[in-house]
Amino acid sequence: MLRNRCAAFAAGAALIAVALAAQGGRDQLRFIVQQQCVPHWLSNADPSPCVSVSLIGDSPESQGFAVLPDQKGGAHFLLIPTGTISGIESPDVLAPRAINYFDAAWQARDVLATASGHPVPRTAIGMAVNQIRARSQDQLHIHISCLGQPVYEALRMEAGRMGDRWTPLSIGGWQYQVIRIGGARLDRANPFELLADRLPGARNSMDQFTLLVAGMQFAEGPGFAILAGTQVPGAELLLDSTCAVKGAEK
């Protein structure tokens, strides 16, 4: 069954690449989710070409999100709102009743194990959103993949120094701010809100930030490290779709 699902993911990624090439422009992801995944799910309970569709309601206008294999393949997926949300800078991500899309992405992390063919522990998982200059699509999408080795090593080394306030952290010569939160999941902490509310000046310049959330295992228990930076690489360069990193903790 695992082999079949992996093959299905690969086939889905190939179909997505064709669809992206045919549609063109910066609205490709929105088109796939709103014109293919959601209608297929509502009519046939089939989310293709997405892996899954989750809706709050039963109409095409319902709020929700879809999980889509990245067109480049491997253990790399995108969580995409079903509604139109341009990106990290959209007021919709900070609205009072906004879906916590990072928590939804964390809940969808099992797709990585299926795609990679082996269990992926929490400390190897990263979820990231690009700043506006580093993205090719104007529909919010959270990259779900494994952490690249440099990011994994830096977070592991600095885990004991992280706190509940943003503090500087250098990774590969790039300057980030990092904050630590506790808990097995993100249902009580929205990373978009933590960036906007706790990092001075961020609320008025959200589009300038790459935001990465990494699963962590602290001495006190499970949690997350949140990295934010402006003049830093795009999300794909922080992640590794081969899942070469194998953290020790589940």
N, C-alpha and C positions, 0 to 999 in steps of 0.2 A: 504493500500500500504506500509506504514511504517513497519507494522508487517511482511509483505512478504519479504521486503528487508532485515530486520534483520535476518529472517530465512535463507535467501539466503547467507548472510554473514557467519552465523554459519555453514551452510553446506559447504561453500567454505573453511572455516578455517579447517574443518575436512578433506576435500580432500587434502588440502595443507599439513597437518600433515602426511597423508598417503604417499604423494609424497615425502616429505622430508625424511621419514623413508626409503623409497624404494631407493632413489637416494644416500643418504649417502654422507659423506665428507663435505668439506667446500665450495662446489660449488652448493649447493642445490638451493639457491635463484636465482643464475644466470641461472641454468637449467630451473627452472619454468618460468622465464620471457622470456628467449630467445627461449626455445623450446616449450612452451605452450602458454603463454599469447600473445606474439607478433604474432606467426603464426595464432592463432585462430582469432585475431583481423583483420589481413590482409586478411584472407580467408572468414570470416563470420561476421565481425564486432562484434565479441563476445570476450571480453577480458578474459573470464574465464581461469583459476581459479582466475585471478586478478579481481579487481573491475573496473579498467579502464586502458587504454593504451593511451598514447599521443605521437605521433611521428611527427618529422619534416621531412616529406617525406612519401613515400609509399612503401618502401622496407624493408626487414628484417634488413638491415644495417643502417637504418635511426636512427639518434639520437633521444632520447626521454626518457620517464620514464613510469613506471607502478606503480599502487597502489595495494598492496596485503594485505589481512587480515593476521594479525599475527596468527601463528598456535595455540597459546594459547587461542585465542578468546577474547571476550570483545571488548571494544572500543579502539582497538590497531591495527594500520595499519603500513605498511612499504612502503615508496616511494623508488623505485629501478630504477636506470638507465637501459635502454635497452642495452646500450653498456657495454663492460667489463671495469669496474672501480673497483680496488681492495678495496679501502676504503678511509678514510680521508687523508691518506698519498699520494694518487695518484696525480701526476702532473695535471691530467685531470680536477680536481676540481678547479684548479687555472688558467687554460688555458684562453687566451684572449676571446675566443668565447664560453666559457663553459656555459652550462645551469646553472642557479641559482636553484639548486635542493631544497634549503630551501624555496625559494619563491614558487616553485611548490608544495611543501608539505603544505605550508600554504594555498594555493589555494584549496587544496584537503581536508581541515579540516572538511567540512560538513559531511564526512563519520562518524565522531564521533557522531554527533547528531543522525544519522540514527541508528548506532549500540547501543547507550545508551538509545535511546527512548525519549530524551529530548534535548532542545537547550543547546549548550555548548558555553559560552561566551569566548571572546578572552583571558581573564585573567586566564582561567582554562586550556588553551591549551599549551602543550609543544611538542617540536620536538627535537630529540637527535640522535647523532652519537657516537658510542663507539670507544674508543681507541683500538689498535690492540690486547692488552692482554685480553680485556674483550669481544671480539666478537668471534662468532663461525663460521662466514661466511666471505669469502674473496670476496664479492661483496658489493659495497657501498649500504647501506640502511639507510634511515632516519626513525626513529621511530616517529610515529604520535599518540599521546594519550593525556590524561589529566595529569596535574601536580600532583605529590604526595603532600599531605598536608604540610609536612615540607618545601618543595621547594616553594610552593605557599605562605605560611606565611612569609618566609624569604624575598622573592622578594617584597611582599607587604610592609613589614616594612622598607625595604631599598630603596624603589623606589625614594624617595626624595634625596638620597645621590648619586645616580648613575649619571655618566657623560659620556662624549664621549672619555674617556681614560680608559684603563683597571685598575681596582682597586680591592683590596682584598675583599672577602666576605666569611664568614664562614657559612656553613649550616650543622647542625647536627654533628659538630666537623670536618667536611671536609673542606679543604681550596680550594676556587675557585678564579678566577679572573672574574670580571663582567664588561660589557660595555653596554651602553644604546644607542639605535638608535630610531629615531622618524619615524612616518609614519604608515599608515594603513596596508601596506604590505611591502614585502622585495624586491621589484623589483629594488630598487636603492642601496641596500646594501647586499652584499654576505657574510654571516657569515664566510665562509672558508677564504675569503680574509681578513676580519677584524682580524681574528686570526693570519694568516700568516704575515700580513703587520704591525700590530699595537702592537702585544704582543712580546716583545724582545725574540729572540731565538726560537720562535714557528715554523717558516718556516722550519727549519732544523730538527724538531722533531715532525711533525704533527701527526705521528702515536701514540704518547704518550698521546694525548689529548682526553678526552670526551668533546663533544661540545653540549650544550643544548640551544635552543632558545625558549623563553617563551613570549607569548603575554602579553602586559602590557597596562594599561591605566594611563598615567601620567597626572599631573595637566594641562599640555600644550596640551594634546591630546593623541591619540593612538600611540603605539610604541612597542618596543621589548627590553627585557633584554637577553643578550647573556652571558652564563656561560661557562667558560673553566677551566679544571683542569686535572691534571695528576694522582696523587695518590688519586683517587676518585672513587665512585661506578660506575658501568656500567649504561647505559641509562635506563634499565628497572627498576632499583631501584629508579630512580628519577621520574618515571611516575606511573600512576594509571589507569588501564584499566577499573575500575568500575566508573570512573568519579564522585567520591564522593565529590570532591571540586566543589563548585558552585560559581564562581566569579560573581560579581554584574554587571559588565560592558559587553556590547556586542562588 
